[in-house]
């Protein structure tokens, strides 16, 4: 795999935000495989990855070669009732902003990556973009909330759907580039969000190292 995006920096501090619970770039998934490629190019990786409250541990730090992972304590998100999950989801943005301020206050970021479902990251993205003038890249794996509507989890036009749709548009506006899984996904995002500059929507399939 070769990175061909042509970033203008020879060396970058890269911030990666995710809801994926991981502890090392040596793990194999579509995000760590991508981040290892950046590390091979001698860029430094800073990540925030959550750890749910039910694991009964406080926020902790993992340091690897050119990698700094904040395991951020958040509310419970998986296998819980909808009310608790809703409260945890609402608090995510503030927790991520606080995590960035506490652990990355002295780091100037050049590139910011964030993965789906990312609509709860808007405040964190906005904060770092304003602070550092960072380039922002959305790895759009799932088109939410439309996929929730398609699965019957949410009603089209409902209050909750309108709230999430507004957050989705805000996220697209904050993103300098939007990487989609397929040409059809690219076209869908462009067709359903006419306010977006089509030039910033591009194909970015999964990064997997065999």
C-alpha positions as CSV (number, residue, x, y, z in Angstrom):
1,X,0.0,0.0,0.0
2,X,1.3,3.5,-0.9
3,X,-0.1,6.8,0.4
4,X,-0.7,9.0,-2.6
5,X,-2.5,12.0,-1.0
6,X,0.5,14.3,-1.5
7,X,0.4,16.0,1.9
8,X,2.6,19.1,1.8
9,X,4.4,18.3,5.0
10,X,7.4,16.0,5.2
11,X,6.6,15.3,8.8
12,X,3.2,15.5,10.4
13,X,1.6,15.3,13.8
14,X,-1.6,13.3,13.1
15,X,-4.6,13.2,15.4
16,X,-6.9,10.2,15.1
17,X,-10.3,10.2,16.8
18,X,-12.3,7.1,17.0
19,X,-14.9,5.1,19.0
20,X,-13.0,1.9,18.3
21,X,-11.5,0.5,21.4
22,X,-7.9,-0.4,20.5
23,X,-4.6,-0.3,22.4
24,X,-1.8,-0.7,19.8
25,X,-1.1,0.1,16.2
26,X,0.1,-3.5,15.9
27,X,-3.5,-4.6,16.1
28,X,-5.0,-5.4,12.7
29,X,-8.1,-3.4,11.6
30,X,-8.8,-0.9,8.8
31,X,-7.7,2.0,11.0
32,X,-4.5,0.7,12.6
33,X,-3.4,-0.6,9.2
34,X,-3.8,2.9,7.8
35,X,-2.1,4.6,10.7
36,X,0.9,2.2,10.6
37,X,1.5,3.4,7.0
38,X,1.6,7.0,8.2
39,X,4.0,5.9,10.9
40,X,6.2,4.2,8.4
41,X,6.5,7.6,6.6
42,X,7.9,8.9,9.9
43,X,4.8,10.8,11.0
44,X,3.8,10.9,14.6
45,X,0.4,9.4,15.6
46,X,-1.7,10.7,18.5
47,X,-5.0,8.9,19.0
48,X,-8.0,9.0,21.4
49,X,-9.7,5.7,21.8
50,X,-12.4,5.2,24.4
51,X,-12.7,2.8,27.3
52,X,-16.2,2.3,28.7
53,X,-17.0,3.0,32.3
54,X,-18.1,-0.6,32.9
55,X,-14.5,-1.7,32.5
56,X,-13.9,0.1,35.8
57,X,-10.7,1.9,35.0
58,X,-9.8,5.6,34.7
59,X,-8.3,7.3,31.6
60,X,-4.8,5.9,30.9
61,X,-2.0,6.5,28.4
62,X,-0.3,4.0,26.0
63,X,3.0,5.0,24.4
64,X,4.5,3.2,21.5
65,X,7.2,4.2,19.0
66,X,6.0,7.5,17.5
67,X,2.5,6.8,18.8
68,X,0.6,8.2,21.8
69,X,-2.8,6.7,22.6
70,X,-5.2,8.2,25.1
71,X,-7.6,5.5,26.4
72,X,-10.4,8.0,27.3
73,X,-12.9,6.9,29.9
74,X,-16.4,7.4,28.6
75,X,-19.9,6.3,29.5
76,X,-21.2,2.9,28.6
77,X,-22.1,2.5,24.9
78,X,-22.5,-1.2,24.2
79,X,-25.2,-3.7,25.4
80,X,-27.0,-1.2,27.6
81,X,-30.5,0.4,27.6
82,X,-31.2,3.2,25.2
83,X,-31.5,5.9,27.9
84,X,-28.0,5.2,29.2
85,X,-26.6,5.0,25.7
86,X,-28.2,8.3,24.8
87,X,-26.7,10.0,27.8
88,X,-23.3,8.5,27.0
89,X,-23.6,9.7,23.4
90,X,-24.5,13.2,24.4
91,X,-21.4,13.5,26.7
92,X,-18.9,12.2,24.1
93,X,-18.2,15.5,22.4
94,X,-17.3,17.3,25.6
95,X,-15.2,14.3,26.9
96,X,-13.1,14.3,23.7
97,X,-12.6,18.0,23.8
98,X,-11.4,17.8,27.4
99,X,-9.2,14.9,26.5
100,X,-7.5,16.9,23.8
101,X,-7.1,19.9,26.0
102,X,-5.6,17.8,28.9
103,X,-3.3,15.4,27.0
104,X,-2.5,17.2,23.7
105,X,-2.3,20.9,24.8
106,X,1.3,21.3,23.7
107,X,0.9,19.4,20.4
108,X,0.3,21.3,17.1
109,X,-1.5,19.0,14.7
110,X,-1.2,19.0,11.0
111,X,-3.7,16.4,10.0
112,X,-6.8,15.2,11.8
113,X,-8.5,11.9,10.9
114,X,-11.8,10.6,12.3
115,X,-13.8,7.6,11.6
116,X,-17.5,6.7,11.4
117,X,-19.7,7.1,13.4
118,X,-18.2,10.5,13.8
119,X,-21.1,12.9,14.2
120,X,-20.4,13.2,18.0
121,X,-16.9,14.6,17.2
122,X,-18.0,17.9,15.8
123,X,-17.0,20.0,18.8
124,X,-13.6,18.3,19.0
125,X,-12.9,18.8,15.3
126,X,-14.0,22.4,15.5
127,X,-11.8,23.0,18.6
128,X,-8.6,21.6,17.0
129,X,-9.3,23.2,13.7
130,X,-9.6,26.6,15.3
131,X,-6.6,26.1,17.5
132,X,-4.2,24.6,15.0
133,X,-5.6,25.3,11.5
134,X,-5.4,21.5,11.1
135,X,-6.4,19.7,7.8
136,X,-9.4,17.5,8.5
137,X,-10.2,14.2,6.9
138,X,-13.4,12.3,7.4
139,X,-13.2,8.5,6.9
140,X,-16.9,8.0,6.0
141,X,-17.6,4.3,6.4
142,X,-21.3,4.5,7.2
143,X,-23.7,7.3,6.1
144,X,-25.5,8.1,9.3
145,X,-28.4,8.7,10.1
146,X,-29.6,7.5,6.7
147,X,-28.4,3.9,7.4
148,X,-30.4,4.0,10.7
149,X,-33.5,5.0,8.7
150,X,-32.9,2.2,6.2
151,X,-32.6,-0.3,9.0
152,X,-35.8,0.8,10.7
153,X,-34.0,2.1,13.8
154,X,-35.1,5.7,13.1
155,X,-38.0,7.4,11.3
156,X,-37.3,9.7,8.4
157,X,-38.1,13.3,9.4
158,X,-38.5,12.5,13.2
159,X,-37.1,14.9,15.7
160,X,-34.1,12.6,16.5
161,X,-33.5,12.2,12.7
162,X,-33.5,15.9,12.2
163,X,-31.1,16.4,15.0
164,X,-28.6,13.8,13.7
165,X,-29.1,15.1,10.1
166,X,-28.1,18.6,11.3
167,X,-25.0,17.2,13.0
168,X,-24.1,15.3,9.9
169,X,-24.2,18.4,7.8
170,X,-22.1,20.2,10.4
171,X,-19.5,17.4,10.2
172,X,-19.4,17.6,6.4
173,X,-18.8,21.4,6.6
174,X,-16.0,20.9,9.1
175,X,-14.2,18.3,7.0
176,X,-11.7,19.5,4.4
177,X,-11.9,16.1,2.7
178,X,-14.5,13.4,2.9
179,X,-13.3,9.9,1.9
180,X,-16.0,7.5,0.9
181,X,-16.0,3.7,0.5
182,X,-17.2,3.6,-3.2
183,X,-18.0,5.8,-6.1
184,X,-21.7,5.3,-5.4
185,X,-21.2,6.5,-1.8
186,X,-19.4,9.6,-3.1
187,X,-22.3,10.4,-5.5
188,X,-24.8,9.8,-2.7
189,X,-23.1,12.3,-0.4
190,X,-22.9,14.9,-3.2
191,X,-26.5,14.4,-4.4
192,X,-28.0,14.6,-0.9
193,X,-25.8,17.5,0.4
194,X,-25.8,20.2,-2.3
195,X,-24.1,22.6,0.0
196,X,-20.9,20.5,-0.1
197,X,-18.2,21.3,-2.7
198,X,-18.0,18.1,-4.7
199,X,-14.2,18.5,-5.1
200,X,-13.7,17.6,-1.4
201,X,-15.5,14.2,-1.7
202,X,-13.2,11.5,-2.9
203,X,-12.8,7.7,-3.0
204,X,-11.0,6.3,0.1
205,X,-11.6,2.6,0.4
206,X,-10.6,0.5,3.4
207,X,-6.9,0.3,4.2
208,X,-6.0,-3.3,4.9
209,X,-2.6,-4.9,5.0
210,X,-2.7,-8.5,3.9
